[in-house]
Amino acid sequence: MSGIRRVTDPEHGPGTEVRLAALRDTASTVRVTGAFTEATTVDLLGRPIAAEPMAEGGLPLVLGPWAIRTVVLRQPPTPPTPRKL
């Protein structure tokens, strides 16, 4: 991982942007795990490119040799809890 930051998108809501880099001359497979239910590959400006399919136990990604991949991880919004009077 080469970077991580919180992002906010008016259309898609808040998320966590993670930038991954393959530091070798062969392909690599990585698995990103955490409390998220959707992932989107984005370009360097944060514009969505493609939704990534989730798998049991996280998000598997294949990175080509020397590849850099940026994904935004999100979880569905939690509905507000009713206030007791």
N, C-alpha and C positions, 0 to 999 in steps of 0.2 A: 504494500500500500504506500502510495506516495503522497496522499493528501486526503483530508476529511474536513467537511464543514457543513453547517446547517444552511439550508436554502429555503426560500419561500417563493411560491409561484401562485399568483392570483387564480389561475385556472385549476391547478392541481393540488394546491395546499402546501404545507410545510413538509420538508424531507431532509434527508442526510445525503450529501453528495460524497461519494467515495471514488478516488482516482487510484487505479491499479496499474502497475507497470511490470512487464516481464523483463527481467534483467538477465536474459540468456539468449542464446542463438537457436534454441529449440522451443517448440510450443509448450505451454504450461496450462494446467487445469487448476483452477482455484475454486474454493467454496466460501462464499460470504454467508455468515450466520448472524442472527440477531432477531430483535423484535420488530420485524417488518413483514408485510404481506404482499408487497408489490415492488417491482424494480423496473427502471427504465434506463436504457443506455441513452446518454445525451452527448451532444457535441461539446467542444471546448467553451462555447458560449452558454451552455445549459439548455439548449433547445432539444426536445425529445427526438430521438431517432427511431427507437424500437422498444416495445415492451419486452421484458425478458421473462421466460417461463420459470416459475418457481418449482422447486422440487422438494421432496421430503428432506428436512434437515438443512434447508437454506437455498442459496442461489449458486448453482454451478456455472462457471464461466470458463471458456477456453480462450486463452490469449496466445496469439501468434508470436513468433520470435520478435523480441524487442518492442512488442505492442504496448500501447497505452489505452486503457479503457476507463471511461468515466460513467458511473451509474448513480442514479438517484434512488434511494430506498425510502419507501413510505409505508405507513400503516393507516388503516381506515380511521377517520376521526371518531373519537369517543363521544357518544351523545351526552349532553349535559345531564347531570344528576339533579332531579327535582329538589328544590329547597324545602326544608320543613319549616312550617310556620309555628 
